[in-house]
């Protein structure tokens, strides 16, 4: 784990708030579906990286 358990808990709570805000912006027409998917994918990957559950580029390394 790259961060303490307490930090991860706080980060996950913040991510939930972020996700709600992004989805609300989509609901009112400010953000398009493709943009929402991108925002949530990358921010979720960051949270996973902090948990040491994600390594950037690993999937693509095997395709070389």
Biopython code that builds the backbone (N, CA, C, O; Angstrom):
import numpy as np
from Bio.PDB.StructureBuilder import StructureBuilder

atoms = [
    (1, "UNK", "N", (0.847, -1.177, 0.000)),
    (1, "UNK", "CA", (0.000, 0.000, 0.000)),
    (1, "UNK", "C", (0.890, 1.237, 0.000)),
    (1, "UNK", "O", (1.848, 1.337, 0.766)),
    (2, "UNK", "N", (0.553, 2.160, -0.865)),
    (2, "UNK", "CA", (1.344, 3.387, -0.991)),
    (2, "UNK", "C", (0.963, 4.432, 0.053)),
    (2, "UNK", "O", (1.712, 5.382, 0.284)),
    (3, "UNK", "N", (-0.181, 4.264, 0.677)),
    (3, "UNK", "CA", (-0.673, 5.246, 1.633)),
    (3, "UNK", "C", (-1.249, 4.513, 2.843)),
    (3, "UNK", "O", (-1.559, 3.324, 2.773)),
    (4, "UNK", "N", (-1.385, 5.228, 3.936)),
    (4, "UNK", "CA", (-1.931, 4.623, 5.150)),
    (4, "UNK", "C", (-3.410, 4.282, 4.959)),
    (4, "UNK", "O", (-4.092, 4.842, 4.101)),
    (5, "UNK", "N", (-3.878, 3.357, 5.778)),
    (5, "UNK", "CA", (-5.281, 2.947, 5.720)),
    (5, "UNK", "C", (-6.206, 4.130, 5.997)),
    (5, "UNK", "O", (-7.247, 4.261, 5.352)),
    (6, "UNK", "N", (-5.846, 4.984, 6.935)),
    (6, "UNK", "CA", (-6.668, 6.166, 7.246)),
    (6, "UNK", "C", (-6.764, 7.092, 6.040)),
    (6, "UNK", "O", (-7.839, 7.600, 5.723)),
    (7, "UNK", "N", (-5.643, 7.305, 5.376)),
    (7, "UNK", "CA", (-5.648, 8.160, 4.190)),
    (7, "UNK", "C", (-6.523, 7.557, 3.093)),
    (7, "UNK", "O", (-7.286, 8.268, 2.441)),
    (8, "UNK", "N", (-6.410, 6.248, 2.894)),
    (8, "UNK", "CA", (-7.205, 5.572, 1.865)),
    (8, "UNK", "C", (-8.690, 5.741, 2.157)),
    (8, "UNK", "O", (-9.474, 6.006, 1.245)),
    (9, "UNK", "N", (-9.084, 5.589, 3.418)),
    (9, "UNK", "CA", (-10.502, 5.767, 3.791)),
    (9, "UNK", "C", (-10.968, 7.178, 3.449)),
    (9, "UNK", "O", (-12.044, 7.352, 2.876)),
    (10, "UNK", "N", (-10.175, 8.180, 3.792)),
    (10, "UNK", "CA", (-10.527, 9.567, 3.484)),
    (10, "UNK", "C", (-10.596, 9.774, 1.971)),
    (10, "UNK", "O", (-11.499, 10.441, 1.467)),
    (11, "UNK", "N", (-9.646, 9.202, 1.265)),
    (11, "UNK", "CA", (-9.611, 9.334, -0.186)),
    (11, "UNK", "C", (-10.840, 8.700, -0.819)),
    (11, "UNK", "O", (-11.427, 9.268, -1.741)),
    (12, "UNK", "N", (-11.234, 7.533, -0.335)),
    (12, "UNK", "CA", (-12.428, 6.863, -0.867)),
    (12, "UNK", "C", (-13.687, 7.680, -0.611)),
    (12, "UNK", "O", (-14.566, 7.744, -1.470)),
    (13, "UNK", "N", (-13.787, 8.307, 0.566)),
    (13, "UNK", "CA", (-14.936, 9.175, 0.848)),
    (13, "UNK", "C", (-14.956, 10.376, -0.098)),
    (13, "UNK", "O", (-16.010, 10.761, -0.604)),
    (14, "UNK", "N", (-13.791, 10.957, -0.326)),
    (14, "UNK", "CA", (-13.707, 12.081, -1.262)),
    (14, "UNK", "C", (-14.045, 11.645, -2.685)),
    (14, "UNK", "O", (-14.708, 12.373, -3.423)),
    (15, "UNK", "N", (-13.588, 10.459, -3.062)),
    (15, "UNK", "CA", (-13.901, 9.945, -4.394)),
    (15, "UNK", "C", (-15.407, 9.770, -4.564)),
    (15, "UNK", "O", (-15.950, 10.079, -5.625)),
    (16, "UNK", "N", (-16.081, 9.280, -3.537)),
    (16, "UNK", "CA", (-17.542, 9.131, -3.608)),
    (16, "UNK", "C", (-18.213, 10.482, -3.847)),
    (16, "UNK", "O", (-19.142, 10.583, -4.649)),
    (17, "UNK", "N", (-17.751, 11.507, -3.161)),
    (17, "UNK", "CA", (-18.297, 12.855, -3.364)),
    (17, "UNK", "C", (-18.024, 13.339, -4.785)),
    (17, "UNK", "O", (-18.898, 13.914, -5.434)),
    (18, "UNK", "N", (-16.813, 13.101, -5.257)),
    (18, "UNK", "CA", (-16.416, 13.495, -6.609)),
    (18, "UNK", "C", (-17.302, 12.797, -7.640)),
    (18, "UNK", "O", (-17.796, 13.424, -8.578)),
    (19, "UNK", "N", (-17.495, 11.493, -7.453)),
    (19, "UNK", "CA", (-18.314, 10.721, -8.376)),
    (19, "UNK", "C", (-19.745, 11.271, -8.432)),
    (19, "UNK", "O", (-20.313, 11.415, -9.515)),
    (20, "UNK", "N", (-20.317, 11.574, -7.282)),
    (20, "UNK", "CA", (-21.669, 12.146, -7.231)),
    (20, "UNK", "C", (-21.724, 13.479, -7.982)),
    (20, "UNK", "O", (-22.660, 13.735, -8.739)),
    (21, "UNK", "N", (-20.722, 14.316, -7.766)),
    (21, "UNK", "CA", (-20.690, 15.617, -8.422)),
    (21, "UNK", "C", (-20.566, 15.477, -9.939)),
    (21, "UNK", "O", (-21.248, 16.175, -10.689)),
    (22, "UNK", "N", (-19.702, 14.580, -10.380)),
    (22, "UNK", "CA", (-19.521, 14.357, -11.815)),
    (22, "UNK", "C", (-20.820, 13.834, -12.426)),
    (22, "UNK", "O", (-21.242, 14.303, -13.483)),
    (23, "UNK", "N", (-21.455, 12.862, -11.764)),
    (23, "UNK", "CA", (-22.707, 12.309, -12.288)),
    (23, "UNK", "C", (-23.824, 13.341, -12.306)),
    (23, "UNK", "O", (-24.658, 13.335, -13.211)),
    (24, "UNK", "N", (-23.848, 14.225, -11.320)),
    (24, "UNK", "CA", (-24.837, 15.305, -11.308)),
    (24, "UNK", "C", (-24.609, 16.250, -12.491)),
    (24, "UNK", "O", (-25.565, 16.693, -13.128)),
    (25, "UNK", "N", (-23.353, 16.553, -12.780)),
    (25, "UNK", "CA", (-23.040, 17.416, -13.931)),
    (25, "UNK", "C", (-23.493, 16.754, -15.232)),
    (25, "UNK", "O", (-23.931, 17.438, -16.158)),
    (26, "UNK", "N", (-23.390, 15.436, -15.302)),
    (26, "UNK", "CA", (-23.893, 14.723, -16.479)),
    (26, "UNK", "C", (-25.416, 14.804, -16.531)),
    (26, "UNK", "O", (-25.998, 15.035, -17.591)),
    (27, "UNK", "N", (-26.045, 14.615, -15.396)),
    (27, "UNK", "CA", (-27.506, 14.619, -15.323)),
    (27, "UNK", "C", (-28.097, 15.949, -15.798)),
    (27, "UNK", "O", (-29.147, 15.965, -16.441)),
    (28, "UNK", "N", (-27.435, 17.048, -15.488)),
    (28, "UNK", "CA", (-27.956, 18.354, -15.894)),
    (28, "UNK", "C", (-27.428, 18.802, -17.254)),
    (28, "UNK", "O", (-27.728, 19.905, -17.712)),
    (29, "UNK", "N", (-26.636, 17.936, -17.900)),
    (29, "UNK", "CA", (-26.201, 18.221, -19.258)),
    (29, "UNK", "C", (-24.910, 18.992, -19.402)),
    (29, "UNK", "O", (-24.574, 19.434, -20.501)),
    (30, "UNK", "N", (-24.178, 19.165, -18.314)),
    (30, "UNK", "CA", (-22.914, 19.906, -18.388)),
    (30, "UNK", "C", (-21.795, 19.017, -18.923)),
    (30, "UNK", "O", (-20.931, 19.479, -19.669)),
    (31, "UNK", "N", (-21.813, 17.735, -18.540)),
    (31, "UNK", "CA", (-20.800, 16.792, -18.997)),
    (31, "UNK", "C", (-21.439, 15.700, -19.851)),
    (31, "UNK", "O", (-22.551, 15.247, -19.576)),
    (32, "UNK", "N", (-20.724, 15.291, -20.883)),
    (32, "UNK", "CA", (-21.206, 14.204, -21.727)),
    (32, "UNK", "C", (-20.768, 12.858, -21.144)),
    (32, "UNK", "O", (-19.828, 12.791, -20.351)),
    (33, "UNK", "N", (-21.458, 11.790, -21.546)),
    (33, "UNK", "CA", (-21.193, 10.457, -21.007)),
    (33, "UNK", "C", (-19.734, 10.041, -21.176)),
    (33, "UNK", "O", (-19.129, 9.499, -20.251)),
    (34, "UNK", "N", (-19.177, 10.293, -22.342)),
    (34, "UNK", "CA", (-17.785, 9.913, -22.600)),
    (34, "UNK", "C", (-16.833, 10.635, -21.644)),
    (34, "UNK", "O", (-15.876, 10.038, -21.150)),
    (35, "UNK", "N", (-17.091, 11.895, -21.390)),
    (35, "UNK", "CA", (-16.270, 12.685, -20.475)),
    (35, "UNK", "C", (-16.388, 12.148, -19.055)),
    (35, "UNK", "O", (-15.389, 12.033, -18.344)),
    (36, "UNK", "N", (-17.604, 11.821, -18.644)),
    (36, "UNK", "CA", (-17.843, 11.276, -17.307)),
    (36, "UNK", "C", (-17.074, 9.966, -17.134)),
    (36, "UNK", "O", (-16.423, 9.757, -16.111)),
    (37, "UNK", "N", (-17.150, 9.096, -18.123)),
    (37, "UNK", "CA", (-16.429, 7.821, -18.041)),
    (37, "UNK", "C", (-14.934, 8.049, -17.891)),
    (37, "UNK", "O", (-14.279, 7.370, -17.100)),
    (38, "UNK", "N", (-14.392, 8.991, -18.636)),
    (38, "UNK", "CA", (-12.966, 9.298, -18.553)),
    (38, "UNK", "C", (-12.601, 9.840, -17.178)),
    (38, "UNK", "O", (-11.636, 9.388, -16.562)),
    (39, "UNK", "N", (-13.375, 10.811, -16.699)),
    (39, "UNK", "CA", (-13.104, 11.398, -15.382)),
    (39, "UNK", "C", (-13.101, 10.323, -14.299)),
    (39, "UNK", "O", (-12.191, 10.271, -13.472)),
    (40, "UNK", "N", (-14.122, 9.467, -14.305)),
    (40, "UNK", "CA", (-14.258, 8.474, -13.251)),
    (40, "UNK", "C", (-13.231, 7.351, -13.378)),
    (40, "UNK", "O", (-12.726, 6.852, -12.373)),
    (41, "UNK", "N", (-12.930, 6.963, -14.584)),
    (41, "UNK", "CA", (-11.933, 5.905, -14.778)),
    (41, "UNK", "C", (-10.571, 6.332, -14.235)),
    (41, "UNK", "O", (-9.943, 5.599, -13.472)),
    (42, "UNK", "N", (-10.126, 7.507, -14.629)),
    (42, "UNK", "CA", (-8.804, 7.957, -14.231)),
    (42, "UNK", "C", (-8.719, 8.269, -12.738)),
    (42, "UNK", "O", (-7.711, 7.968, -12.098)),
    (43, "UNK", "N", (-9.757, 8.862, -12.189)),
    (43, "UNK", "CA", (-9.719, 9.149, -10.754)),
    (43, "UNK", "C", (-9.800, 7.859, -9.946)),
    (43, "UNK", "O", (-9.147, 7.743, -8.909)),
    (44, "UNK", "N", (-10.589, 6.888, -10.402)),
    (44, "UNK", "CA", (-10.652, 5.600, -9.713)),
    (44, "UNK", "C", (-9.309, 4.874, -9.806)),
    (44, "UNK", "O", (-8.872, 4.241, -8.845)),
    (45, "UNK", "N", (-8.665, 4.969, -10.953)),
    (45, "UNK", "CA", (-7.342, 4.353, -11.087)),
    (45, "UNK", "C", (-6.345, 4.971, -10.115)),
    (45, "UNK", "O", (-5.482, 4.271, -9.584)),
    (46, "UNK", "N", (-6.455, 6.269, -9.879)),
    (46, "UNK", "CA", (-5.567, 6.908, -8.906)),
    (46, "UNK", "C", (-5.804, 6.353, -7.508)),
    (46, "UNK", "O", (-4.852, 6.067, -6.783)),
    (47, "UNK", "N", (-7.069, 6.200, -7.127)),
    (47, "UNK", "CA", (-7.395, 5.634, -5.816)),
    (47, "UNK", "C", (-6.837, 4.212, -5.728)),
    (47, "UNK", "O", (-6.252, 3.835, -4.712)),
    (48, "UNK", "N", (-7.015, 3.435, -6.773)),
    (48, "UNK", "CA", (-6.485, 2.071, -6.806)),
    (48, "UNK", "C", (-4.954, 2.078, -6.703)),
    (48, "UNK", "O", (-4.373, 1.232, -6.024)),
    (49, "UNK", "N", (-4.307, 3.027, -7.372)),
    (49, "UNK", "CA", (-2.854, 3.149, -7.316)),
    (49, "UNK", "C", (-2.414, 3.419, -5.876)),
    (49, "UNK", "O", (-1.430, 2.845, -5.409)),
    (50, "UNK", "N", (-3.132, 4.283, -5.182)),
    (50, "UNK", "CA", (-2.807, 4.574, -3.779)),
    (50, "UNK", "C", (-2.945, 3.328, -2.914)),
    (50, "UNK", "O", (-2.200, 3.158, -1.949)),
    (51, "UNK", "N", (-3.900, 2.449, -3.253)),
    (51, "UNK", "CA", (-4.089, 1.197, -2.529)),
    (51, "UNK", "C", (-3.078, 0.132, -2.970)),
    (51, "UNK", "O", (-3.045, -0.966, -2.416)),
    (52, "UNK", "N", (-2.271, 0.460, -3.953)),
    (52, "UNK", "CA", (-1.303, -0.465, -4.551)),
    (52, "UNK", "C", (-2.025, -1.600, -5.281)),
    (52, "UNK", "O", (-1.572, -2.745, -5.285)),
    (53, "UNK", "N", (-3.151, -1.256, -5.893)),
    (53, "UNK", "CA", (-3.997, -2.205, -6.611)),
    (53, "UNK", "C", (-4.021, -1.893, -8.112)),
    (53, "UNK", "O", (-4.831, -2.462, -8.844)),
    (54, "UNK", "N", (-3.161, -1.014, -8.569)),
    (54, "UNK", "CA", (-3.134, -0.591, -9.966)),
    (54, "UNK", "C", (-1.723, -0.149, -10.318)),
    (54, "UNK", "O", (-1.073, 0.567, -9.556)),
    (55, "UNK", "N", (-1.260, -0.588, -11.488)),
    (55, "UNK", "CA", (0.048, -0.158, -11.986)),
    (55, "UNK", "C", (-0.172, 0.405, -13.385)),
    (55, "UNK", "O", (-0.595, -0.325, -14.281)),
    (56, "UNK", "N", (0.109, 1.694, -13.589)),
    (56, "UNK", "CA", (-0.096, 2.301, -14.900)),
    (56, "UNK", "C", (0.680, 1.570, -15.993)),
    (56, "UNK", "O", (1.866, 1.277, -15.840)),
    (57, "UNK", "N", (0.005, 1.287, -17.079)),
    (57, "UNK", "CA", (0.651, 0.726, -18.251)),
    (57, "UNK", "C", (0.882, -0.770, -18.249)),
    (57, "UNK", "O", (1.381, -1.304, -19.239)),
    (58, "UNK", "N", (0.542, -1.465, -17.184)),
    (58, "UNK", "CA", (0.818, -2.898, -17.104)),
    (58, "UNK", "C", (0.104, -3.658, -18.204)),
    (58, "UNK", "O", (0.710, -4.528, -18.829)),
    (59, "UNK", "N", (-1.145, -3.366, -18.460)),
    (59, "UNK", "CA", (-1.907, -4.074, -19.490)),
    (59, "UNK", "C", (-1.260, -3.913, -20.852)),
    (59, "UNK", "O", (-1.206, -4.862, -21.634)),
    (60, "UNK", "N", (-0.768, -2.714, -21.140)),
    (60, "UNK", "CA", (-0.166, -2.440, -22.444)),
    (60, "UNK", "C", (1.240, -3.017, -22.566)),
    (60, "UNK", "O", (1.688, -3.306, -23.676)),
    (61, "UNK", "N", (1.945, -3.190, -21.447)),
    (61, "UNK", "CA", (3.302, -3.740, -21.510)),
    (61, "UNK", "C", (3.295, -5.134, -22.127)),
    (61, "UNK", "O", (4.223, -5.491, -22.853)),
    (62, "UNK", "N", (2.287, -5.906, -21.854)),
    (62, "UNK", "CA", (2.201, -7.255, -22.393)),
    (62, "UNK", "C", (1.895, -7.312, -23.869)),
    (62, "UNK", "O", (2.031, -8.372, -24.480)),
    (63, "UNK", "N", (1.483, -6.198, -24.468)),
    (63, "UNK", "CA", (1.114, -6.164, -25.896)),
    (63, "UNK", "C", (2.263, -5.779, -26.795)),
    (63, "UNK", "O", (2.093, -5.709, -28.012)),
    (64, "UNK", "N", (3.429, -5.527, -26.231)),
    (64, "UNK", "CA", (4.570, -5.098, -27.043)),
    (64, "UNK", "C", (5.095, -6.197, -27.893)),
    (64, "UNK", "O", (6.056, -5.998, -28.636)),
]
sb = StructureBuilder()
sb.init_structure("model")
sb.init_model(0)
sb.init_chain("A")
sb.init_seg("    ")
for serial, (resi, resn, name, xyz) in enumerate(atoms, 1):
    if name == "N":
        sb.init_residue(resn, " ", resi, " ")
    sb.init_atom(name, np.array(xyz, "f"), 0.0, 1.0, " ", f" {name:<3s}", serial, name[0])
structure = sb.get_structure()
